[in-house]
Amino acid sequence: MSVNRRALIIGHTGQDGSYLKDLLKSKGYSVTGVASSGIYTDLSPLINKGDITDTAYCNYLVDTVQPDELYFLAALHQSSVEQSYSDLEFYNQTIRINALAFLNFLNSVHLSRPQCRVFYASSSHIFGSTPYEIQNEDTPVCPVSIYGISKVLGMQFCDLYRQKGVFCSAGIFYNHESPKRDGKFVSKKIVSAAVDIYLGKKDKLELGDLSAKIDWGYAPDYVHAAYLILQGSEGRNYVISSGTLHTVQDFVNEVFSNLNLDWKKYVIENKQIILKKSVTVLRGDSSRLRRDTGWNNSVSFSEMINILVKEQLNASSSPGDL
């Protein structure tokens, strides 16, 4: 148990932040979480709510919490079926939240809490249209979206502050799922719709490209990787991935099979609903992570989907939904 250690999580209410908060608390950490929806803290008095794009507020948080570990998970991004924004304000806001806010915290740590270790949640989107079939930490970045660009910038800030002596590591997250996944993502849509079909609440599911290949993993495993990365001997970048590809059709088949349903009777493929098309297949090589930390996936692809379906069934069959 890491009793008396303090952690500051920026973005504690999302899928990853929620699992990370629970993991750290199970290890005896005092945890403070900051999100747009509010503050969570084990400290007293309560931390004031503010804007993480404001340098003074970031200084205040680091000075008040005095964290031993800081996890930056906050991010502004879009799913593949949301409107494809192109306006300058959206670009500016993405950079402000995904990169400049992180820069604020890096600088605060550098100035007033140099012993604090910092984790930055990056994304496989940094590789965008890469020609390499498998990507690792040395693969050249090639982002094709403002989200990917913002994550590259955040990682460059990591590089800059490592030169200043800050222990900073970036985790390059590939797709990872859990029952806490936001409903706008295709994985959650598939599971929710399949369960609704099973319960007689729905009769069809429309999806974009069933042949799309994705490197999928389980979110609690990836959060555990983030924790292990900050326990290392030096700050480095790490790919966090399963290294195995599955098609959307594989995902659909597993979900419907868990419910003893033939997916072909219910699923309609309509590629026109995909507004943002993936330009390449992204598959991560997490050898460095496994070698340096001993990390491994705790559940298989099939086991993960079994968990997702069971949790969705429980949620959809609860008295409040009947």
Short mmCIF file of the C-alpha atoms (twelve columns), coordinates in Angstrom:
data_MODEL
# 
_entry.id   MODEL 
# 
loop_
_atom_site.group_PDB 
_atom_site.id 
_atom_site.type_symbol 
_atom_site.label_atom_id 
_atom_site.label_alt_id 
_atom_site.label_comp_id 
_atom_site.label_asym_id 
_atom_site.label_seq_id 
_atom_site.Cartn_x 
_atom_site.Cartn_y 
_atom_site.Cartn_z 
_atom_site.pdbx_PDB_model_num 
ATOM 1   C CA . MET A 1   0.000   0.000   0.000   1 
ATOM 2   C CA . SER A 2   1.320   3.443   -0.998  1 
ATOM 3   C CA . VAL A 3   -0.039  5.123   2.130   1 
ATOM 4   C CA . ASN A 4   0.256   8.932   2.349   1 
ATOM 5   C CA . ARG A 5   1.080   9.348   -1.327  1 
ATOM 6   C CA . ARG A 6   -0.963  11.982  -3.121  1 
ATOM 7   C CA . ALA A 7   -2.263  11.856  -6.676  1 
ATOM 8   C CA . LEU A 8   -3.837  14.588  -8.786  1 
ATOM 9   C CA . ILE A 9   -5.994  13.339  -11.676 1 
ATOM 10  C CA . ILE A 10  -6.977  15.851  -14.340 1 
ATOM 11  C CA . GLY A 11  -10.084 14.366  -15.915 1 
ATOM 12  C CA . HIS A 12  -11.218 11.988  -13.161 1 
ATOM 13  C CA . THR A 13  -14.833 11.487  -14.267 1 
ATOM 14  C CA . GLY A 14  -14.205 9.858   -17.654 1 
ATOM 15  C CA . GLN A 15  -13.746 6.160   -18.271 1 
ATOM 16  C CA . ASP A 16  -10.004 6.133   -17.549 1 
ATOM 17  C CA . GLY A 17  -10.094 8.676   -14.748 1 
ATOM 18  C CA . SER A 18  -12.792 6.772   -12.899 1 
ATOM 19  C CA . TYR A 19  -10.856 3.504   -12.997 1 
ATOM 20  C CA . LEU A 20  -7.620  5.266   -12.106 1 
ATOM 21  C CA . LYS A 21  -9.197  6.936   -9.084  1 
ATOM 22  C CA . ASP A 22  -10.396 3.573   -7.786  1 
ATOM 23  C CA . LEU A 23  -7.034  1.922   -8.463  1 
ATOM 24  C CA . LEU A 24  -5.025  4.578   -6.648  1 
ATOM 25  C CA . LYS A 25  -7.382  4.643   -3.672  1 
ATOM 26  C CA . SER A 26  -7.079  0.850   -3.392  1 
ATOM 27  C CA . LYS A 27  -3.326  1.393   -3.077  1 
ATOM 28  C CA . GLY A 28  -3.736  3.899   -0.238  1 
ATOM 29  C CA . TYR A 29  -3.312  7.120   -2.180  1 
ATOM 30  C CA . SER A 30  -4.994  10.365  -1.260  1 
ATOM 31  C CA . VAL A 31  -6.667  11.366  -4.524  1 
ATOM 32  C CA . THR A 32  -7.813  14.703  -5.877  1 
ATOM 33  C CA . GLY A 33  -9.685  14.696  -9.166  1 
ATOM 34  C CA . VAL A 34  -10.453 17.708  -11.349 1 
ATOM 35  C CA . ALA A 35  -13.024 17.690  -14.162 1 
ATOM 36  C CA . SER A 36  -15.336 20.158  -15.873 1 
ATOM 37  C CA . SER A 37  -18.214 18.685  -13.860 1 
ATOM 38  C CA . GLY A 38  -16.567 19.271  -10.497 1 
ATOM 39  C CA . ILE A 39  -13.902 18.335  -7.974  1 
ATOM 40  C CA . TYR A 40  -13.234 15.129  -6.052  1 
ATOM 41  C CA . THR A 41  -10.767 15.235  -3.181  1 
ATOM 42  C CA . ASP A 42  -9.718  13.334  -0.081  1 
ATOM 43  C CA . LEU A 43  -8.167  16.545  1.195   1 
ATOM 44  C CA . SER A 44  -9.755  19.044  3.540   1 
ATOM 45  C CA . PRO A 45  -10.755 21.757  2.907   1 
ATOM 46  C CA . LEU A 46  -12.200 21.136  -0.545  1 
ATOM 47  C CA . ILE A 47  -10.327 22.374  -3.581  1 
ATOM 48  C CA . ASN A 48  -11.915 25.290  -5.435  1 
ATOM 49  C CA . LYS A 49  -13.206 24.658  -8.941  1 
ATOM 50  C CA . GLY A 50  -11.519 26.525  -11.778 1 
ATOM 51  C CA . ASP A 51  -10.263 26.425  -15.359 1 
ATOM 52  C CA . ILE A 52  -7.312  24.154  -16.180 1 
ATOM 53  C CA . THR A 53  -6.424  26.387  -19.130 1 
ATOM 54  C CA . ASP A 54  -5.694  29.140  -16.588 1 
ATOM 55  C CA . THR A 55  -2.056  29.059  -15.487 1 
ATOM 56  C CA . ALA A 56  -2.791  30.541  -12.060 1 
ATOM 57  C CA . TYR A 57  -5.397  27.864  -11.325 1 
ATOM 58  C CA . CYS A 58  -2.973  25.066  -12.261 1 
ATOM 59  C CA . ASN A 59  -0.354  26.605  -9.968  1 
ATOM 60  C CA . TYR A 60  -2.956  26.742  -7.198  1 
ATOM 61  C CA . LEU A 61  -3.855  23.060  -7.634  1 
ATOM 62  C CA . VAL A 62  -0.280  21.837  -7.551  1 
ATOM 63  C CA . ASP A 63  0.581   24.107  -4.602  1 
ATOM 64  C CA . THR A 64  -2.492  22.977  -2.659  1 
ATOM 65  C CA . VAL A 65  -2.489  19.246  -3.390  1 
ATOM 66  C CA . GLN A 66  1.302   18.809  -3.425  1 
ATOM 67  C CA . PRO A 67  0.959   15.655  -5.529  1 
ATOM 68  C CA . ASP A 68  3.492   12.857  -5.777  1 
ATOM 69  C CA . GLU A 69  1.900   11.770  -9.052  1 
ATOM 70  C CA . LEU A 70  -0.093  13.805  -11.573 1 
ATOM 71  C CA . TYR A 71  -2.143  12.128  -14.306 1 
ATOM 72  C CA . PHE A 72  -3.335  14.311  -17.168 1 
ATOM 73  C CA . LEU A 73  -6.283  12.504  -18.782 1 
ATOM 74  C CA . ALA A 74  -8.392  15.497  -19.830 1 
ATOM 75  C CA . ALA A 75  -9.131  15.629  -23.547 1 
ATOM 76  C CA . LEU A 76  -11.462 17.123  -26.102 1 
ATOM 77  C CA . HIS A 77  -12.131 14.781  -29.017 1 
ATOM 78  C CA . GLN A 78  -14.805 13.487  -31.373 1 
ATOM 79  C CA . SER A 79  -16.104 10.022  -32.259 1 
ATOM 80  C CA . SER A 80  -16.138 8.872   -35.886 1 
ATOM 81  C CA . VAL A 81  -19.839 9.608   -36.354 1 
ATOM 82  C CA . GLU A 82  -19.989 13.069  -34.792 1 
ATOM 83  C CA . GLN A 83  -20.085 16.163  -36.931 1 
ATOM 84  C CA . SER A 84  -16.653 16.881  -38.393 1 
ATOM 85  C CA . TYR A 85  -15.966 20.391  -37.129 1 
ATOM 86  C CA . SER A 86  -13.458 22.515  -38.988 1 
ATOM 87  C CA . ASP A 87  -13.861 25.918  -37.391 1 
ATOM 88  C CA . LEU A 88  -10.933 27.676  -35.833 1 
ATOM 89  C CA . GLU A 89  -12.565 27.918  -32.416 1 
ATOM 90  C CA . PHE A 90  -12.855 24.143  -32.141 1 
ATOM 91  C CA . TYR A 91  -9.199  23.778  -33.121 1 
ATOM 92  C CA . ASN A 92  -8.170  26.386  -30.568 1 
ATOM 93  C CA . GLN A 93  -10.208 24.756  -27.806 1 
ATOM 94  C CA . THR A 94  -8.738  21.331  -28.574 1 
ATOM 95  C CA . ILE A 95  -5.201  22.668  -28.338 1 
ATOM 96  C CA . ARG A 96  -6.005  24.623  -25.165 1 
ATOM 97  C CA . ILE A 97  -7.406  21.602  -23.325 1 
ATOM 98  C CA . ASN A 98  -5.322  18.743  -24.717 1 
ATOM 99  C CA . ALA A 99  -1.946  20.468  -24.776 1 
ATOM 100 C CA . LEU A 100 -1.708  23.973  -23.284 1 
ATOM 101 C CA . ALA A 101 -3.490  22.982  -20.063 1 
ATOM 102 C CA . PHE A 102 -1.008  20.137  -19.753 1 
ATOM 103 C CA . LEU A 103 1.839   22.599  -20.283 1 
ATOM 104 C CA . ASN A 104 0.472   24.630  -17.367 1 
ATOM 105 C CA . PHE A 105 0.699   21.627  -15.060 1 
ATOM 106 C CA . LEU A 106 4.154   20.635  -16.274 1 
ATOM 107 C CA . ASN A 107 5.418   24.111  -15.524 1 
ATOM 108 C CA . SER A 108 3.726   24.158  -12.121 1 
ATOM 109 C CA . VAL A 109 5.377   20.855  -11.218 1 
ATOM 110 C CA . HIS A 110 8.734   22.108  -12.451 1 
ATOM 111 C CA . LEU A 111 8.506   25.267  -10.343 1 
ATOM 112 C CA . SER A 112 6.936   24.071  -7.097  1 
ATOM 113 C CA . ARG A 113 6.776   20.258  -6.941  1 
ATOM 114 C CA . PRO A 114 9.819   18.894  -8.837  1 
ATOM 115 C CA . GLN A 115 9.605   15.455  -7.174  1 
ATOM 116 C CA . CYS A 116 6.140   14.886  -8.658  1 
ATOM 117 C CA . ARG A 117 5.916   12.329  -11.469 1 
ATOM 118 C CA . VAL A 118 3.689   13.249  -14.417 1 
ATOM 119 C CA . PHE A 119 1.706   11.033  -16.809 1 
ATOM 120 C CA . TYR A 120 0.249   12.332  -20.073 1 
ATOM 121 C CA . ALA A 121 -2.491  10.373  -21.852 1 
ATOM 122 C CA . SER A 122 -1.620  10.459  -25.535 1 
ATOM 123 C CA . SER A 123 -3.318  8.530   -28.318 1 
ATOM 124 C CA . SER A 124 -2.664  6.256   -31.291 1 
ATOM 125 C CA . HIS A 125 -4.124  9.132   -33.349 1 
ATOM 126 C CA . ILE A 126 -0.636  10.631  -33.330 1 
ATOM 127 C CA . PHE A 127 0.215   8.037   -36.003 1 
ATOM 128 C CA . GLY A 128 -2.698  9.057   -38.241 1 
ATOM 129 C CA . SER A 129 -1.826  8.019   -41.801 1 
ATOM 130 C CA . THR A 130 1.368   6.151   -40.944 1 
ATOM 131 C CA . PRO A 131 2.650   3.723   -43.599 1 
ATOM 132 C CA . TYR A 132 3.947   1.386   -40.869 1 
ATOM 133 C CA . GLU A 133 1.740   -1.656  -40.191 1 
ATOM 134 C CA . ILE A 134 2.781   -1.793  -36.531 1 
ATOM 135 C CA . GLN A 135 3.644   1.289   -34.489 1 
ATOM 136 C CA . ASN A 136 5.941   1.682   -31.495 1 
ATOM 137 C CA . GLU A 137 7.486   4.572   -29.603 1 
ATOM 138 C CA . ASP A 138 9.985   5.234   -32.402 1 
ATOM 139 C CA . THR A 139 7.447   5.300   -35.248 1 
ATOM 140 C CA . PRO A 140 7.341   8.776   -36.880 1 
ATOM 141 C CA . VAL A 141 4.167   10.653  -35.985 1 
ATOM 142 C CA . CYS A 142 1.790   11.550  -38.787 1 
ATOM 143 C CA . PRO A 143 -1.429  13.023  -37.319 1 
ATOM 144 C CA . VAL A 144 -4.318  13.861  -39.642 1 
ATOM 145 C CA . SER A 145 -6.725  15.415  -37.110 1 
ATOM 146 C CA . ILE A 146 -6.592  18.285  -34.660 1 
ATOM 147 C CA . TYR A 147 -6.945  15.719  -31.878 1 
ATOM 148 C CA . GLY A 148 -3.858  13.849  -33.074 1 
ATOM 149 C CA . ILE A 149 -1.957  17.103  -33.524 1 
ATOM 150 C CA . SER A 150 -2.821  18.199  -29.976 1 
ATOM 151 C CA . LYS A 151 -1.540  14.890  -28.579 1 
ATOM 152 C CA . VAL A 152 1.723   15.216  -30.475 1 
ATOM 153 C CA . LEU A 153 2.128   18.692  -28.996 1 
ATOM 154 C CA . GLY A 154 1.495   17.352  -25.496 1 
ATOM 155 C CA . MET A 155 4.176   14.699  -25.989 1 
ATOM 156 C CA . GLN A 156 6.613   17.342  -27.199 1 
ATOM 157 C CA . PHE A 157 5.964   19.257  -23.997 1 
ATOM 158 C CA . CYS A 158 6.904   16.040  -22.155 1 
ATOM 159 C CA . ASP A 159 10.182  15.953  -24.063 1 
ATOM 160 C CA . LEU A 160 10.851  19.610  -23.258 1 
ATOM 161 C CA . TYR A 161 10.255  19.261  -19.512 1 
ATOM 162 C CA . ARG A 162 12.265  16.063  -19.243 1 
ATOM 163 C CA . GLN A 163 15.195  18.254  -20.263 1 
ATOM 164 C CA . LYS A 164 14.311  20.462  -17.285 1 
ATOM 165 C CA . GLY A 165 14.426  17.468  -14.930 1 
ATOM 166 C CA . VAL A 166 10.714  16.638  -14.655 1 
ATOM 167 C CA . PHE A 167 9.839   12.935  -14.527 1 
ATOM 168 C CA . CYS A 168 7.266   12.849  -17.303 1 
ATOM 169 C CA . SER A 169 5.929   9.879   -19.261 1 
ATOM 170 C CA . ALA A 170 3.408   9.712   -22.070 1 
ATOM 171 C CA . GLY A 171 1.197   6.687   -22.547 1 
ATOM 172 C CA . ILE A 172 0.112   6.235   -26.165 1 
ATOM 173 C CA . PHE A 173 -3.327  4.694   -25.672 1 
ATOM 174 C CA . TYR A 174 -4.870  2.506   -28.354 1 
ATOM 175 C CA . ASN A 175 -8.616  1.755   -28.287 1 
ATOM 176 C CA . HIS A 176 -9.728  0.483   -24.899 1 
ATOM 177 C CA . GLU A 177 -13.214 -0.333  -23.710 1 
ATOM 178 C CA . SER A 178 -15.167 -0.899  -20.513 1 
ATOM 179 C CA . PRO A 179 -18.725 -0.689  -19.177 1 
ATOM 180 C CA . LYS A 180 -17.968 2.972   -18.414 1 
ATOM 181 C CA . ARG A 181 -17.298 3.842   -22.055 1 
ATOM 182 C CA . ASP A 182 -19.122 6.950   -23.290 1 
ATOM 183 C CA . GLY A 183 -22.185 6.198   -25.416 1 
ATOM 184 C CA . LYS A 184 -20.886 8.059   -28.471 1 
ATOM 185 C CA . PHE A 185 -18.237 5.405   -29.168 1 
ATOM 186 C CA . VAL A 186 -19.020 2.549   -31.546 1 
ATOM 187 C CA . SER A 187 -18.217 -0.166  -28.998 1 
ATOM 188 C CA . LYS A 188 -20.781 1.158   -26.524 1 
ATOM 189 C CA . LYS A 189 -23.341 1.646   -29.292 1 
ATOM 190 C CA . ILE A 190 -22.971 -1.962  -30.375 1 
ATOM 191 C CA . VAL A 191 -23.307 -3.383  -26.864 1 
ATOM 192 C CA . SER A 192 -26.216 -1.102  -25.912 1 
ATOM 193 C CA . ALA A 193 -28.132 -1.813  -29.117 1 
ATOM 194 C CA . ALA A 194 -27.560 -5.563  -28.919 1 
ATOM 195 C CA . VAL A 195 -28.869 -5.690  -25.371 1 
ATOM 196 C CA . ASP A 196 -31.889 -3.582  -26.349 1 
ATOM 197 C CA . ILE A 197 -32.572 -6.004  -29.202 1 
ATOM 198 C CA . TYR A 198 -32.281 -8.922  -26.791 1 
ATOM 199 C CA . LEU A 199 -34.762 -7.238  -24.426 1 
ATOM 200 C CA . GLY A 200 -37.170 -6.417  -27.245 1 
ATOM 201 C CA . LYS A 201 -36.620 -2.658  -27.001 1 
ATOM 202 C CA . LYS A 202 -35.077 -2.365  -30.462 1 
ATOM 203 C CA . ASP A 203 -35.034 -4.374  -33.669 1 
ATOM 204 C CA . LYS A 204 -32.083 -3.062  -35.731 1 
ATOM 205 C CA . LEU A 205 -28.546 -1.709  -35.388 1 
ATOM 206 C CA . GLU A 206 -27.007 0.441   -38.119 1 
ATOM 207 C CA . LEU A 207 -23.212 0.571   -38.316 1 
ATOM 208 C CA . GLY A 208 -20.662 2.087   -40.659 1 
ATOM 209 C CA . ASP A 209 -17.786 -0.130  -41.773 1 
ATOM 210 C CA . LEU A 210 -17.889 -3.680  -40.423 1 
ATOM 211 C CA . SER A 211 -14.516 -4.473  -41.997 1 
ATOM 212 C CA . ALA A 212 -12.642 -1.763  -40.065 1 
ATOM 213 C CA . LYS A 213 -9.792  -3.257  -38.012 1 
ATOM 214 C CA . ILE A 214 -9.069  -2.022  -34.499 1 
ATOM 215 C CA . ASP A 215 -6.492  -2.781  -31.807 1 
ATOM 216 C CA . TRP A 216 -8.815  -3.186  -28.805 1 
ATOM 217 C CA . GLY A 217 -8.000  -3.592  -25.116 1 
ATOM 218 C CA . TYR A 218 -9.655  -3.402  -21.694 1 
ATOM 219 C CA . ALA A 219 -9.666  0.019   -20.013 1 
ATOM 220 C CA . PRO A 220 -8.807  -1.115  -16.446 1 
ATOM 221 C CA . ASP A 221 -5.720  -2.849  -17.870 1 
ATOM 222 C CA . TYR A 222 -4.639  0.330   -19.651 1 
ATOM 223 C CA . VAL A 223 -5.146  2.440   -16.539 1 
ATOM 224 C CA . HIS A 224 -3.011  -0.033  -14.612 1 
ATOM 225 C CA . ALA A 225 -0.344  0.476   -17.267 1 
ATOM 226 C CA . ALA A 226 -0.415  4.230   -16.623 1 
ATOM 227 C CA . TYR A 227 0.157   3.592   -12.917 1 
ATOM 228 C CA . LEU A 228 3.038   1.174   -13.573 1 
ATOM 229 C CA . ILE A 229 4.674   3.650   -15.952 1 
ATOM 230 C CA . LEU A 230 4.993   6.236   -13.168 1 
ATOM 231 C CA . GLN A 231 6.612   3.669   -10.881 1 
ATOM 232 C CA . GLY A 232 9.528   3.243   -13.307 1 
ATOM 233 C CA . SER A 233 13.087  4.479   -13.017 1 
ATOM 234 C CA . GLU A 234 12.819  7.176   -15.695 1 
ATOM 235 C CA . GLY A 235 10.255  9.125   -17.677 1 
ATOM 236 C CA . ARG A 236 9.677   7.598   -21.120 1 
ATOM 237 C CA . ASN A 237 6.994   7.265   -23.771 1 
ATOM 238 C CA . TYR A 238 5.098   3.984   -23.939 1 
ATOM 239 C CA . VAL A 239 2.658   2.425   -26.372 1 
ATOM 240 C CA . ILE A 240 -0.275  0.880   -24.480 1 
ATOM 241 C CA . SER A 241 -1.958  -1.645  -26.757 1 
ATOM 242 C CA . SER A 242 -3.048  -5.258  -27.108 1 
ATOM 243 C CA . GLY A 243 -1.136  -5.670  -30.355 1 
ATOM 244 C CA . THR A 244 -4.008  -7.712  -31.805 1 
ATOM 245 C CA . LEU A 245 -6.449  -6.576  -34.480 1 
ATOM 246 C CA . HIS A 246 -10.156 -7.383  -34.605 1 
ATOM 247 C CA . THR A 247 -12.732 -6.123  -37.087 1 
ATOM 248 C CA . VAL A 248 -15.899 -4.323  -36.062 1 
ATOM 249 C CA . GLN A 249 -17.683 -7.417  -37.360 1 
ATOM 250 C CA . ASP A 250 -15.670 -9.552  -34.906 1 
ATOM 251 C CA . PHE A 251 -16.829 -7.251  -32.122 1 
ATOM 252 C CA . VAL A 252 -20.441 -7.428  -33.281 1 
ATOM 253 C CA . ASN A 253 -20.343 -11.208 -33.585 1 
ATOM 254 C CA . GLU A 254 -18.927 -11.629 -30.062 1 
ATOM 255 C CA . VAL A 255 -21.521 -9.299  -28.546 1 
ATOM 256 C CA . PHE A 256 -24.515 -10.934 -30.220 1 
ATOM 257 C CA . SER A 257 -23.147 -14.432 -29.552 1 
ATOM 258 C CA . ASN A 258 -23.056 -13.597 -25.845 1 
ATOM 259 C CA . LEU A 259 -26.792 -12.976 -26.131 1 
ATOM 260 C CA . ASN A 260 -27.420 -16.095 -28.266 1 
ATOM 261 C CA . LEU A 261 -28.450 -13.917 -31.209 1 
ATOM 262 C CA . ASP A 262 -27.486 -14.076 -34.896 1 
ATOM 263 C CA . TRP A 263 -26.120 -10.611 -35.604 1 
ATOM 264 C CA . LYS A 264 -26.832 -10.920 -39.328 1 
ATOM 265 C CA . LYS A 265 -30.550 -10.706 -38.614 1 
ATOM 266 C CA . TYR A 266 -30.248 -7.345  -36.890 1 
ATOM 267 C CA . VAL A 267 -27.226 -5.410  -38.149 1 
ATOM 268 C CA . ILE A 268 -27.322 -3.103  -41.179 1 
ATOM 269 C CA . GLU A 269 -24.069 -1.797  -42.672 1 
ATOM 270 C CA . ASN A 270 -24.235 1.780   -43.943 1 
ATOM 271 C CA . LYS A 271 -20.804 3.235   -44.675 1 
ATOM 272 C CA . GLN A 272 -22.295 6.665   -45.388 1 
ATOM 273 C CA . ILE A 273 -22.852 7.317   -41.673 1 
ATOM 274 C CA . ILE A 274 -19.094 7.479   -41.078 1 
ATOM 275 C CA . LEU A 275 -18.231 11.174  -41.293 1 
ATOM 276 C CA . LYS A 276 -14.578 10.806  -40.310 1 
ATOM 277 C CA . LYS A 277 -12.948 7.930   -42.159 1 
ATOM 278 C CA . SER A 278 -9.931  6.139   -40.731 1 
ATOM 279 C CA . VAL A 279 -7.008  6.511   -43.102 1 
ATOM 280 C CA . THR A 280 -5.047  3.492   -41.919 1 
ATOM 281 C CA . VAL A 281 -5.117  0.500   -39.591 1 
ATOM 282 C CA . LEU A 282 -3.394  1.234   -36.282 1 
ATOM 283 C CA . ARG A 283 -1.785  -1.655  -34.409 1 
ATOM 284 C CA . GLY A 284 0.487   -1.008  -31.456 1 
ATOM 285 C CA . ASP A 285 3.646   -2.750  -30.332 1 
ATOM 286 C CA . SER A 286 3.738   -2.517  -26.531 1 
ATOM 287 C CA . SER A 287 6.948   -4.522  -26.113 1 
ATOM 288 C CA . ARG A 288 8.720   -1.693  -24.282 1 
ATOM 289 C CA . LEU A 289 5.897   -1.383  -21.765 1 
ATOM 290 C CA . ARG A 290 5.800   -5.131  -21.137 1 
ATOM 291 C CA . ARG A 291 9.570   -5.325  -20.793 1 
ATOM 292 C CA . ASP A 292 10.024  -2.308  -18.516 1 
ATOM 293 C CA . THR A 293 7.004   -2.739  -16.233 1 
ATOM 294 C CA . GLY A 294 5.904   -6.368  -16.495 1 
ATOM 295 C CA . TRP A 295 2.491   -5.208  -17.689 1 
ATOM 296 C CA . ASN A 296 0.190   -7.574  -19.544 1 
ATOM 297 C CA . ASN A 297 -3.462  -7.783  -20.583 1 
ATOM 298 C CA . SER A 298 -5.528  -9.403  -17.837 1 
ATOM 299 C CA . VAL A 299 -8.505  -10.254 -20.039 1 
ATOM 300 C CA . SER A 300 -8.810  -11.412 -23.647 1 
ATOM 301 C CA . PHE A 301 -10.911 -9.772  -26.353 1 
ATOM 302 C CA . SER A 302 -13.701 -12.316 -25.819 1 
ATOM 303 C CA . GLU A 303 -13.552 -11.968 -22.039 1 
ATOM 304 C CA . MET A 304 -13.744 -8.186  -22.316 1 
ATOM 305 C CA . ILE A 305 -16.863 -8.356  -24.456 1 
ATOM 306 C CA . ASN A 306 -18.445 -10.826 -22.035 1 
ATOM 307 C CA . ILE A 307 -17.891 -8.244  -19.266 1 
ATOM 308 C CA . LEU A 308 -19.361 -5.448  -21.393 1 
ATOM 309 C CA . VAL A 309 -22.488 -7.443  -22.243 1 
ATOM 310 C CA . LYS A 310 -23.095 -8.596  -18.659 1 
ATOM 311 C CA . GLU A 311 -22.769 -5.085  -17.268 1 
ATOM 312 C CA . GLN A 312 -25.054 -3.634  -19.953 1 
ATOM 313 C CA . LEU A 313 -27.642 -6.351  -19.299 1 
ATOM 314 C CA . ASN A 314 -27.583 -5.537  -15.601 1 
ATOM 315 C CA . ALA A 315 -27.954 -1.817  -16.294 1 
ATOM 316 C CA . SER A 316 -30.716 -2.234  -18.889 1 
ATOM 317 C CA . SER A 317 -32.668 -4.750  -16.815 1 
ATOM 318 C CA . SER A 318 -32.613 -2.689  -13.615 1 
ATOM 319 C CA . PRO A 319 -36.028 -1.773  -12.110 1 
ATOM 320 C CA . GLY A 320 -35.632 1.841   -13.180 1 
ATOM 321 C CA . ASP A 321 -35.494 0.809   -16.831 1 
ATOM 322 C CA . LEU A 322 -38.435 -1.631  -16.783 1 
# 
